[in-house]
Amino acid sequence: MTAVLYFVNIYFVFVKGYRPSDAGVQLLFYTPGIGIGVYFAMVMCNFYPRQTFLPLCLGSIIEATGISVLAWALHNGHHVTISFMMGFTGAGTGLRIMPGTLHGIGFFPNNIAAVISMMSFAVPFGSATSMTIMDTVFNNKAGISQSWNFSTTSGVSFFGSLASIPAGLKQEIIDKIRDAIVLAFVAILPFMWLCVFASFWLGNVRITMNKKVDKEGRVDFSENVIEGVFVWSLVRGWLGKEKGYRNEVIEKGNGEENNGEQTSTEVKGMVV
């Protein structure tokens, strides 16, 4: 999120030549994307499927895809794609905000404060780490760790107006800034796709009111949690080696209706 807001703004100012105020307006495409992602996360957590795995995994895929395509769009200067990918990336970000916390609370229902504190630390820490990586790549590629001095030509510094710089030198500077921004986004792509890979190894938490509380007030939410790899449990369920969530719910419901009574039916000499 921070990377998009920071480096895309630099792109519009120095590469596209927008005024800072106009460049800031372009970043507004990111805001409705976050809103859409948060809304879909609310639907997935409160209505269907009422589980945390889907929004976390889907949000990771959307955000990584958005950053990947955004790097291509910045390199080619495709304004429509840049704007759309900012909103697309924002949707991926918003899709994971609430489910991430709910996922942790589902696994540790008796340590809610610790889970929320960890999430409050992890989000800005990841943002700071990505910004450090991107800043380093950008400064090294653009070569602006030291101020560029154009006193022999126009007498303006690098962060001054580019309008008075000779055309050849100006285009060279713009190309270096553009390539530096693109490579800065490319530098974090391995971490983005590593996040996608890690999301497929997550467990799952069903969001429900069913829970057990012992005499000491400790909450047992284990019936609604899959601690193993959720994707693998789905695959095994589809292959018939393990029953999924829905079969378990049906069996529990049938057991309650029959009050523990077992019935069998003989068909052609075989017990079904």
C-alpha positions in Angstrom: 0.0 0.0 0.0 2.7 2.5 1.0 4.8 1.5 -2.0 2.0 2.3 -4.4 1.2 5.6 -2.8 4.8 6.7 -2.7 6.4 5.5 -5.9 3.5 6.0 -8.3 3.3 9.6 -7.1 7.0 10.0 -8.0 6.3 8.5 -11.4 3.5 10.9 -12.2 5.6 13.9 -11.1 9.0 13.2 -12.7 8.1 10.9 -15.6 4.7 12.2 -16.7 5.4 15.8 -15.7 2.3 16.2 -13.6 2.1 18.9 -10.9 2.2 17.4 -7.4 -1.5 18.2 -6.8 -2.5 16.5 -10.0 -0.3 13.5 -9.3 -2.0 13.1 -5.9 -5.4 13.0 -7.6 -4.2 10.0 -9.6 -3.6 8.0 -6.4 -7.3 8.3 -5.6 -7.9 5.2 -7.7 -6.3 3.2 -4.9 -9.0 4.3 -2.4 -12.1 2.7 -4.0 -10.1 -0.4 -4.5 -9.5 -0.8 -0.8 -13.2 -0.1 -0.2 -14.3 -2.8 -2.6 -11.8 -5.3 -1.0 -13.1 -4.5 2.5 -16.7 -4.9 1.3 -16.1 -8.3 -0.2 -14.1 -9.4 2.9 -17.2 -8.4 4.9 -19.4 -10.5 2.7 -17.1 -13.5 2.8 -16.8 -13.4 6.6 -20.4 -12.7 7.5 -22.5 -14.3 4.8 -20.7 -16.8 2.6 -18.6 -18.9 2.9 -18.0 -17.5 6.4 -14.4 -18.7 6.4 -11.1 -16.9 6.6 -9.0 -18.9 4.1 -10.7 -17.7 0.9 -10.3 -13.9 1.4 -6.7 -14.3 2.6 -5.6 -16.5 -0.3 -7.6 -14.5 -2.9 -6.4 -11.2 -1.5 -2.8 -12.3 -1.7 -3.2 -13.4 -5.4 -5.0 -10.2 -6.4 -2.4 -7.9 -4.7 0.6 -9.8 -6.2 -1.0 -9.8 -9.6 -1.8 -6.1 -9.4 1.8 -5.2 -8.4 3.2 -7.4 -11.2 1.0 -5.8 -13.9 1.5 -2.3 -12.4 5.3 -2.7 -12.9 4.7 -3.5 -16.6 2.3 -0.6 -17.0 4.7 1.9 -15.4 7.4 0.8 -17.8 5.2 1.2 -20.8 3.5 4.4 -19.6 0.0 3.0 -20.0 -2.1 5.4 -18.0 -5.4 3.4 -18.0 -3.7 0.2 -16.9 -1.8 2.1 -14.1 -5.0 3.5 -12.7 -6.8 0.2 -12.9 -4.0 -1.8 -11.3 -3.8 0.7 -8.5 -7.5 0.0 -7.7 -7.0 -3.8 -8.3 -4.0 -3.8 -5.9 -6.0 -1.9 -3.3 -8.8 -4.5 -3.5 -6.3 -7.2 -2.7 -5.1 -5.2 0.3 -8.6 -4.5 1.6 -9.6 -8.1 1.2 -7.0 -9.2 3.8 -7.3 -6.6 6.5 -10.2 -8.0 8.5 -9.8 -11.8 7.8 -6.2 -11.7 8.8 -7.1 -10.7 12.3 -10.1 -13.0 12.5 -7.8 -15.9 11.4 -5.4 -15.3 14.2 -8.2 -14.9 16.8 -9.8 -18.2 15.6 -6.5 -20.1 16.4 -5.9 -18.2 19.6 -9.3 -17.2 21.0 -7.9 -16.8 24.5 -5.1 -14.4 23.4 -7.1 -11.8 21.5 -5.1 -8.8 22.7 -1.8 -10.5 21.7 -3.1 -11.4 18.2 -4.3 -7.8 17.6 -1.1 -6.4 18.9 0.9 -8.7 16.6 -1.2 -7.7 13.6 -0.8 -4.0 14.4 3.0 -4.5 14.4 3.2 -6.8 11.4 1.4 -4.6 8.9 3.6 -1.4 9.4 6.7 -3.6 9.7 6.1 -5.2 6.4 5.3 -1.8 4.9 8.6 -0.4 6.3 10.6 -3.4 5.0 9.2 -3.1 1.5 9.8 0.7 1.4 13.4 0.1 2.5 14.0 -2.4 -0.3 12.3 -0.2 -2.9 14.1 3.0 -1.7 17.4 1.3 -1.9 16.8 -0.1 -5.4 15.4 3.3 -6.6 18.3 5.4 -5.3 20.9 3.0 -6.7 19.3 2.7 -10.1 18.4 6.4 -10.5 21.8 7.5 -9.1 20.3 10.3 -7.0 21.9 9.4 -3.7 23.9 12.6 -4.4 22.3 15.7 -5.9 22.8 16.1 -9.7 24.3 19.4 -10.6 23.4 20.9 -13.9 25.1 24.3 -13.2 27.0 23.9 -16.5 23.8 23.7 -18.5 20.8 25.2 -16.8 21.8 25.8 -13.2 18.9 23.7 -11.7 19.2 20.8 -9.4 17.7 17.3 -9.9 14.6 18.1 -7.8 14.1 21.4 -9.5 12.1 22.0 -12.7 12.9 19.7 -15.6 11.4 22.1 -18.1 14.6 24.1 -18.6 16.9 21.1 -19.0 18.1 20.4 -22.6 15.8 17.8 -24.3 18.4 15.1 -24.6 19.6 15.3 -21.0 16.0 15.6 -19.8 14.8 12.5 -21.6 17.8 10.6 -20.2 16.9 11.6 -16.6 13.2 10.7 -17.1 14.2 7.3 -18.5 16.5 6.6 -15.5 13.7 7.6 -13.0 11.2 5.4 -14.8 13.5 2.4 -14.9 14.4 2.9 -11.3 10.7 3.0 -10.2 9.9 -0.1 -12.3 12.9 -2.0 -10.8 11.8 -0.9 -7.3 8.5 -2.7 -7.9 10.2 -5.7 -9.4 12.4 -6.0 -6.3 9.4 -6.7 -4.1 7.6 -9.1 -6.5 9.4 -12.2 -5.0 8.1 -11.4 -1.6 4.6 -10.8 -3.0 4.5 -14.2 -4.7 6.1 -15.8 -1.7 3.1 -14.5 0.2 0.8 -16.2 -2.3 2.7 -19.5 -1.9 2.5 -19.2 1.9 -1.2 -18.5 1.8 -1.9 -21.9 0.2 -0.4 -23.5 3.3 -2.7 -21.8 5.7 -5.3 -23.5 7.8 -8.9 -22.3 8.0 -11.3 -20.8 10.5 -15.1 -21.0 10.2 -16.7 -17.9 11.5 -19.6 -19.2 13.8 -21.0 -18.7 17.2 -20.4 -22.3 18.2 -17.8 -22.5 20.9 -17.1 -24.2 24.2 -16.2 -22.4 27.4 -14.8 -24.3 30.4 -15.2 -23.5 34.1 -12.2 -21.2 34.0 -13.7 -19.1 31.2 -11.2 -20.4 28.5 -12.7 -20.6 25.1 -12.3 -23.8 23.0 -12.8 -22.9 19.3 -11.1 -26.1 17.9 -14.2 -27.5 16.3 -14.2 -24.6 13.9 -10.5 -24.6 13.1 -8.4 -26.6 10.6 -4.8 -26.4 11.8 -3.4 -28.4 8.9 -3.2 -27.3 5.3 -6.7 -26.4 4.3 -6.1 -26.9 0.5 -4.8 -30.4 1.1 -7.8 -31.3 3.3 -10.1 -30.1 0.4 -8.2 -32.2 -2.1 -8.4 -35.3 0.2 -12.1 -34.6 0.7 -12.7 -34.4 -3.1 -10.8 -37.7 -3.5 -13.0 -39.4 -1.0 -10.2 -39.9 1.6 -11.4 -37.4 4.0 -14.8 -35.8 4.6 -15.0 -32.1 4.2 -16.7 -29.5 6.4 -20.1 -29.9 4.9 -20.3 -33.7 5.4 -19.2 -33.2 9.0 -22.0 -30.7 9.6 -24.6 -33.0 7.9 -23.5 -36.0 10.0 -23.7 -33.9 13.2 -27.1 -32.7 12.3 -28.3 -36.2 11.5 -26.9 -37.5 14.8 -28.8 -34.9 16.8 -32.0 -35.6 14.9 -31.8 -39.4 15.5 -30.8 -38.8 19.2 -27.9 -41.2 18.8 -30.0 -44.0 17.3 -28.4 -46.0 14.6 -30.5 -47.5 11.7 -29.6 -49.9 9.0 -31.5 -51.2 6.0 -31.0 -54.5 4.3 -31.1 -54.5 0.5 -30.7 -57.8 -1.3 -28.9 -59.4 1.5 -26.4 -56.5 2.0 -26.4 -54.0 4.8 -26.3 -50.4 3.5 
